[in-house]
Amino acid sequence: MDVTRDKKKCYLELALWQTSEILAKNGHGLGTVGQPKSTKAFVYKIWSVRFQLLWGLKKYTELADEMQPFEELDAPDLYYQYFPENGGRIGSMIPFAFRLIHAEILRFTPYPTGGPGH
């Protein structure tokens, strides 16, 4: 038994749980699809960290399921210019790591070509 490996996994699981807490406090997470929520860039950074943790824990199916509501990452509310309170800033609020995982995740699921449900 590799205690160091188990300890590292425990820390990753704890960090994953913490991302759930932060997202829930900002109106994101389980059961919130279609409901009003915070659309600050900070929230998408937390999603990015969450997806990186799921990737590191090899929870690929869960990762694909959680990423599905974001579709192709091109919805208007994912861009700074959609919200006047962003002071004229333009561009995507989605971090690069988030986009990279989005592009690669299907290779690690039972449906690598975007089959049922994806």
N, C-alpha and C positions, 0 to 999 in steps of 0.2 A: 504494500500500500504506500503510495506516494503522498505523504502528509502535505508537502509543499504545494503539490498540484491541487489537492482537495481544499486547502486554505485559499488558494488563488480563486478557485471556482466559487467558493463561499463569498469572497469579496465581490466577485462579478455579479453573483445572484443578488447580493445586498444592494449593489449599485443599480441593478435592473429594477428592483423593487422601489428604490428611491425615485427613479425616473417616473414610475407609475404615479407616485404620490405627487410629484411636481406637476405632471400633466393633468391629473385630476383636479388640482387646485386652480388650474387655468382652463378648466372646462373641456379638456381633451381626454381621450382614453376610451375604455370599454363602454359601449352603449351611448356614445355621444355623436354618432354620425348623423348629420343633418340638423344638429342643434347649434345655436349661437355659441361661439367660443372666442377666446383670445386669439388674435392673429398677429401677435408680435413675433419678430424674428427670433427672439429668445426661445419661444416655444418650439420652433422648428430646429433650433440647436439642440434642445432636449430630446426631441424625436430622433435626431441624428445620433446622439449619444446612445439612446435606447437601442436603435437599430444596430449600432456597432457592438453593443454588449450582446444582443441576441446572436449576432454573427459570431462573435468570439466564443459564445457558449454552444455554438453549433445548433441553435434552435431555428433552423431554416424554415420549417413549415410555419411556425408561429410568426416569424419575421415576415414571411410572404403574406400571411393573413393580416397582420397589422399594417402592412404597407399598402394593401389593396385599396383602401378608401382614398388614397392620394392619387390613384389612377396614373396618368402620364406626367404628373407634376407640372401641368400647364394650366391649371384653373386660375382664373383672374385673382382670386383672393390669396394666391401664393406669391404675388408680386407687390413690391413696395408701392408702386404708383396707383394701385387699386384703392389705397387708403390715404385720404387727404392729410391725416395727422402725421404722415411720414415726411412732410416738408419738401415735397417735390423729388424725393429720392426715387430712382428707377432701378429696375432689375429684380431678380428672383430672391426671395427670402430663404430659399432652400439651400443649405450648405452643400458644398461639393461632395463631401463624404456620403451624405444622404443620397445624392444623385448617383454616385458610384455604386452603392449597395443596391439601389433601385434597378440599375442596369444589369447587375450580376446575379441577383437573387434567384431567378428562375432556374439557373443552372444547378442549383442545390436543392430543388424541390422535386417531387414525383412528376411534375409537369414542366420539364425544361423548355418546352416550346410554347408555353402559355396555355395549356390545356384547361380542363374543367375548373371553373372558379377563378381563373387568373387571366 
